[in-house]
């Protein structure tokens, strides 16, 4: 009995620690990054640089291809069924990209912005160019189409062609192809006259976390990741890059490079079997480059994915691409859990009802274990008067006290630790479902019922957490009460603490816990009635105690 109380007390104290840590993280201001040291000897020390291979260097006259920063760059607006895009003539960069099918967390009447040039919160843009003497790069001015472009009704794809000239008068074309219904953009470079062509494709990004980075002290990952068949999936955070400790495969014949943030991902996906060189580096102005170098004969091409971490889609795009959806160390539970949730969502058309049904399935799966635990708890509750008499009789003799208590447990076939099993079994599933709700873009802005319009964020009126706290209190009343007054107060305080914690949890997670509590209460009530029908009710126990 005391061991069971000790385990529950440990769970209680751990919960308090998590609560305190989450509060500290949410209320401690993030210190501004230290200014980077300015390297000497470069006139563009505060600008992003053109990547080069180990055998190539940018000629000094490449400076002539850069436009004066005093001249404002024009932009081309491109709209498809998926995107709102702005392409700048400065470098031909994608300086703005919004996803029409996904809403901004704070301004839900606006589309979610993935790429931007620092006008709102981030510097995050797509850059590409040609490496070599006198070749146009992302410092060059590219010729844009004269007018804004829209994907017309019935049109399957939209092609945008940008042009720039080399120092010897040849034309380089940067061609972007947007397909209907797709988050993939084909990007290709061509040069008149053919010949060896080395191009780079990279993301330029600051290290600021994504807007949805932190949920109650739990941080989702923001930063680069590289996948190759040889080294598999590898995340490389900004800190490792800044400190020169980044470890990743630089040369490969396969794989992809991505920039990951909460719910969304952008990635360069070169063709399989084509030699490539990956690179990651921190620039002197605090920005980071993450990209890939490709070489071809007169042309190079790759695909750019810029969109949600849709698990049904990512795995079909490239090998290992679905690994960007990170469920943490409980992936072996979370991945099948999401699969079941998706299947139930296909039946119900609502993620909230899918969560309720998966809770019922989990409860049914563990029914024998929880039934044994609740039966043990019910018996423990009924023999509490006899336990109290034993403590009064042998309180001064600890050895005899333990012997008499164990004898009673054996006679009544009670497992004193059995009551802990339902909680211990639920914890891994609870954490796994937490990460499913935290990492799955499918849950983002997914409604359930009435006031619950986003299962991935907290209940706006705290109704579900309060109901959950009430059901937890009822559960505590059904359990045997500790003889120690201090333990009794701690145990009765747990529903209050958990209710406060759950105020900030995703409402989908609270819905799971509330449903689980209701099922547990029903199961425990049913088991208590069965024991009473078997002659183990209060009257029988009272007679035995007397």
Secondary structure, DSSP 4 states (H G I P E B T S, - for coil): -HHHHHHHHHHHHHHHHHHHHHHHHHHSPPPPPPPPPPPSS-TTTTS------TT----GGGGGGBPPTTSPPPEEEEE-SSEEEEEETBTT-EEEEEEEEEE-SS-TTSEEEEEEESSSS-EEEEEEEEESTT---TTBB-BPPSS-EE--TT--EEEEEEEEE-TTS-EEEEEEEEETT-SEEEEEEEETT--EEEEEEEEEE--PPPTT-EETTEEPP-EEEEEETTTEEEEE-HHHHHTT------EESS-EEEEEETTEEEEEEEPTT--EEEEEEE-TTS-EEEEEEEEEESEEEEEEEEEE--HHHHHHHSTTGGGGS--GGGHHHHHHHHHHHHHHHHHHS-HHHHHHHHHHHHHHHTHHHHHHHHHHHHHHHHTHHHHHHHHHHHTT-HHHHHHHHHHHHHHHT--TTGGGHHHHHHHHHHHHHHHHHHH-GGGTT---STT---TTS--TT-HHHHHHHHHHHHHHHHSPPPSSHHHHHHHHHHHHHHHHHHTTS-HHHHHHHHHHHHHHHHHHHHHHHHHIIIIISHHHHHHHH-
